[in-house]
Amino acid sequence: MDIDGAVVPRTPLRVVTGPLEELEPPFDAPAPAGPDAAARFRALFDAEHAVVLRYCLRRVPAPEDAADALAETFLVAWRQLDAVPEGREARYWLLGVARRVVANARRGDLRRDRLADRLRDHLRTAPRPGADPDGDDVRLALARLGDDDRELLTLVTWEGLTPTEAGRVLGISAGTARVRLHRARTRLRRALQSTEGAIR
């Protein structure tokens, strides 16, 4: 995203670990032109990282988020080192990048929060997987089966997997899965009959 002369990448923020003074230029990123790029980057970081970090700390909820924003800001600076102004103007340029990095992260958090809220609202009213008019009877019957039978049956019935696919989930061969599924269905029918008789 091109904002105020700086391209803020839409990538997850990178976590800074270890002392900030040991932060190295992100040499895995595309290198700027010029033989003195690394030295200039180090000088820029040494001069301005404390100011940028304080800026981020005041605007994000947790210190680790500030460290991420600091790392992302200086990643932008490394990638666009030729565009970073000299002298005091470099600080203003960096703070402009940091402002956009923090804003992008905040918008991402808001989108995730809204999605989580919508999912919670949906799950409050959505029927449970496999629910049907006789769902209570089925659940009671399933509860009477062993764990292996129950998992195999629900993988095939609720998740829509084939016996071969369910076998892969469970770590058994397709042939074994088919045999176990046949036996599990037989046991489920008996459990259902027993449950229906008990309810009557």
VOKE-660006 format. One record per residue (C-alpha): residue number from 0; residue in three letters; x negated, z negated, y negated. Coordinates in Angstrom, 3 decimals. Example, Ala and Ser with C-alpha at 12.3 -4.5 7.8 and 13.67 -1.06 7.14 Angstrom:
REM VOKE-660006
     i    aa          X          Z          Y
     0   ALA    -12.300     -7.800      4.500
     1   SER    -13.670     -7.140      1.060
***
This chain:
REM VOKE-660006
     i    aa          X          Z          Y
     0   MET      0.000      0.000      0.000
     1   ASP     -1.486      1.048     -3.343
     2   ILE     -0.812     -1.714     -5.871
     3   ASP     -2.606     -2.252     -9.161
     4   GLY     -5.460     -0.045     -8.061
     5   ALA     -6.061     -1.890     -4.800
     6   VAL     -4.855     -0.817     -1.387
     7   VAL     -3.513     -3.877      0.438
     8   PRO     -3.423     -3.062      4.160
     9   ARG     -0.317     -3.911      6.176
    10   THR     -2.277     -5.710      8.895
    11   PRO     -2.114     -9.277     10.234
    12   LEU     -4.165    -11.640      8.131
    13   ARG     -7.530    -12.536      9.642
    14   VAL     -8.358    -16.193     10.203
    15   VAL    -11.551    -17.520      8.653
    16   THR    -13.430    -19.867     10.958
    17   GLY    -16.510    -21.894     10.173
    18   PRO    -17.904    -22.718      6.716
    19   LEU    -16.807    -20.313      4.012
    20   GLU    -20.412    -19.925      2.917
    21   GLU    -21.132    -18.263      6.276
    22   LEU    -18.478    -15.567      5.856
    23   GLU    -20.119    -12.208      6.441
    24   PRO    -18.904     -8.861      5.136
    25   PRO    -16.449     -7.296      7.591
    26   PHE    -18.931     -4.721      8.847
    27   ASP    -16.391     -3.412     11.367
    28   ALA    -14.360     -2.095      8.422
    29   PRO    -15.260      1.246      6.836
    30   ALA    -18.424      0.703      4.814
    31   PRO    -18.493      1.436      1.088
    32   ALA    -21.020      3.882     -0.273
    33   GLY    -24.404      2.747     -1.526
    34   PRO    -27.410      1.053      0.040
    35   ASP    -26.848     -2.251     -1.774
    36   ALA    -23.193     -2.693     -0.688
    37   ALA    -23.808     -5.743      1.527
    38   ALA    -25.869     -7.520     -1.136
    39   ARG    -23.261     -6.815     -3.795
    40   PHE    -20.483     -8.036     -1.528
    41   ARG    -22.323    -11.282     -0.808
    42   ALA    -22.923    -11.845     -4.518
    43   LEU    -19.255    -11.164     -5.251
    44   PHE    -18.149    -13.551     -2.526
    45   ASP    -20.548    -16.286     -3.620
    46   ALA    -19.367    -16.034     -7.207
    47   GLU    -15.623    -15.767     -6.670
    48   HIS    -14.517    -17.071     -3.268
    49   ALA    -13.833    -20.609     -4.527
    50   VAL    -11.591    -19.311     -7.311
    51   VAL     -9.684    -17.014     -4.948
    52   LEU     -9.317    -19.787     -2.371
    53   ARG     -7.898    -22.218     -4.948
    54   TYR     -5.448    -19.539     -6.043
    55   CYS     -4.266    -19.008     -2.459
    56   LEU     -4.081    -22.727     -1.640
    57   ARG     -1.609    -23.249     -4.469
    58   ARG      0.671    -20.495     -3.231
    59   VAL      0.877    -20.769      0.568
    60   PRO      2.282    -23.551      2.769
    61   ALA     -0.805    -24.360      4.847
    62   PRO     -4.603    -24.299      4.375
    63   GLU     -5.036    -21.905      7.286
    64   ASP     -2.708    -19.460      5.532
    65   ALA     -4.926    -19.686      2.461
    66   ALA     -7.978    -18.963      4.591
    67   ASP     -6.223    -15.906      6.030
    68   ALA     -5.319    -14.662      2.555
    69   LEU     -8.884    -15.210      1.352
    70   ALA    -10.266    -13.198      4.258
    71   GLU     -7.756    -10.384      3.673
    72   THR     -8.572    -10.278     -0.037
    73   PHE    -12.277     -9.905      0.595
    74   LEU    -11.624     -7.353      3.328
    75   VAL     -9.901     -5.234      0.665
    76   ALA    -12.870     -5.857     -1.638
    77   TRP    -15.324     -4.687      1.025
    78   ARG    -13.339     -1.559      1.792
    79   GLN    -13.030     -0.708     -1.907
    80   LEU    -16.258     -2.166     -3.203
    81   ASP    -16.918      0.834     -5.431
    82   ALA    -13.595      0.158     -7.200
    83   VAL    -14.323     -3.527     -7.893
    84   PRO    -15.164     -3.965    -11.576
    85   GLU    -18.394     -5.585    -12.699
    86   GLY    -18.700     -9.010    -14.302
    87   ARG    -15.750    -11.187    -15.151
    88   GLU    -13.311     -8.339    -14.510
    89   ALA    -14.093     -8.608    -10.794
    90   ARG    -12.357    -11.991    -10.705
    91   TYR     -9.177    -10.577    -12.181
    92   TRP     -9.272     -7.670     -9.742
    93   LEU     -9.693    -10.056     -6.790
    94   LEU     -6.893    -12.319     -7.980
    95   GLY     -4.622     -9.280     -8.307
    96   VAL     -5.383     -8.363     -4.694
    97   ALA     -4.860    -11.978     -3.570
    98   ARG     -1.495    -12.046     -5.343
    99   ARG     -0.347     -8.980     -3.403
   100   VAL     -1.720    -10.301     -0.104
   101   VAL      0.165    -13.587     -0.529
   102   ALA      3.331    -11.744     -1.589
   103   ASN      3.139     -9.443      1.438
   104   ALA      2.666    -12.428      3.753
   105   ARG      5.607    -14.232      2.132
   106   ARG      7.858    -11.188      2.533
   107   GLY      6.830    -10.964      6.184
   108   ASP      7.685    -14.636      6.683
   109   LEU     11.067    -14.150      5.017
   110   ARG     11.852    -11.166      7.239
   111   ARG     10.939    -13.174     10.338
   112   ASP     13.046    -16.125      9.158
   113   ARG     16.063    -13.901      8.505
   114   LEU     15.705    -12.273     11.905
   115   ALA     15.461    -15.678     13.579
   116   ASP     18.601    -16.826     11.727
   117   ARG     20.520    -13.727     12.842
   118   LEU     19.398    -14.217     16.431
   119   ARG     20.456    -17.870     16.376
   120   ASP     23.889    -16.904     15.009
   121   HIS     24.261    -14.213     17.655
   122   LEU     23.249    -16.517     20.498
   123   ARG     25.780    -19.146     19.431
   124   THR     28.638    -16.719     20.062
   125   ALA     27.213    -14.329     22.669
   126   PRO     28.224    -14.822     26.306
   127   ARG     25.535    -16.131     28.560
   128   PRO     23.769    -13.548     30.763
   129   GLY     25.841    -12.787     33.818
   130   ALA     28.929    -14.511     32.416
   131   ASP     32.249    -13.329     33.782
   132   PRO     35.698    -14.848     34.494
   133   ASP     34.316    -16.357     37.684
   134   GLY     31.025    -17.300     36.064
   135   ASP     31.386    -21.033     36.643
   136   ASP     31.911    -20.495     40.375
   137   VAL     28.898    -18.196     40.542
   138   ARG     26.686    -20.632     38.652
   139   LEU     27.758    -23.481     40.898
   140   ALA     27.027    -21.382     43.964
   141   LEU     23.652    -20.289     42.591
   142   ALA     22.757    -23.912     41.908
   143   ARG     23.183    -24.624     45.623
   144   LEU     20.593    -22.003     46.574
   145   GLY     16.855    -22.452     46.727
   146   ASP     14.712    -21.483     43.747
   147   ASP     13.382    -18.311     45.398
   148   ASP     16.854    -17.053     46.336
   149   ARG     18.246    -17.831     42.895
   150   GLU     15.387    -16.119     41.053
   151   LEU     15.565    -12.989     43.193
   152   LEU     19.345    -12.699     42.847
   153   THR     19.327    -13.191     39.079
   154   LEU     16.478    -10.711     38.580
   155   VAL     18.497     -8.052     40.386
   156   THR     21.956     -8.950     39.080
   157   TRP     21.406    -10.260     35.561
   158   GLU     18.197     -8.459     34.582
   159   GLY     19.142     -5.215     36.319
   160   LEU     15.908     -4.842     38.286
   161   THR     15.695     -2.973     41.561
   162   PRO     14.572     -4.949     44.622
   163   THR     11.168     -3.244     44.336
   164   GLU     10.842     -4.230     40.659
   165   ALA     11.974     -7.790     41.376
   166   GLY      9.384     -7.952     44.137
   167   ARG      6.680     -7.016     41.654
   168   VAL      7.804     -9.813     39.344
   169   LEU      7.719    -12.286     42.230
   170   GLY      4.474    -10.975     43.711
   171   ILE      5.953     -9.829     47.028
   172   SER      6.183     -6.408     48.677
   173   ALA      9.201     -4.157     48.274
   174   GLY     10.098     -4.557     51.953
   175   THR      9.900     -8.338     51.753
   176   ALA     12.005     -8.312     48.580
   177   ARG     14.741     -6.259     50.238
   178   VAL     14.852     -8.553     53.285
   179   ARG     14.934    -11.685     51.116
   180   LEU     17.599    -10.171     48.868
   181   HIS     19.839     -9.428     51.850
   182   ARG     19.451    -13.006     53.096
   183   ALA     19.940    -14.456     49.613
   184   ARG     23.174    -12.507     49.157
   185   THR     24.427    -13.795     52.488
   186   ARG     23.633    -17.381     51.457
   187   LEU     25.288    -16.811     48.063
   188   ARG     28.503    -15.572     49.712
   189   ARG     28.596    -18.681     51.884
   190   ALA     27.933    -20.899     48.871
   191   LEU     30.718    -19.163     46.939
   192   GLN     33.173    -19.691     49.794
   193   SER     32.169    -23.323     49.994
   194   THR     32.498    -23.732     46.224
   195   GLU     35.940    -22.104     46.144
   196   GLY     37.099    -24.317     49.032
   197   ALA     35.857    -27.419     47.262
   198   ILE     37.624    -26.472     44.021
   199   ARG     40.901    -25.823     45.820
***
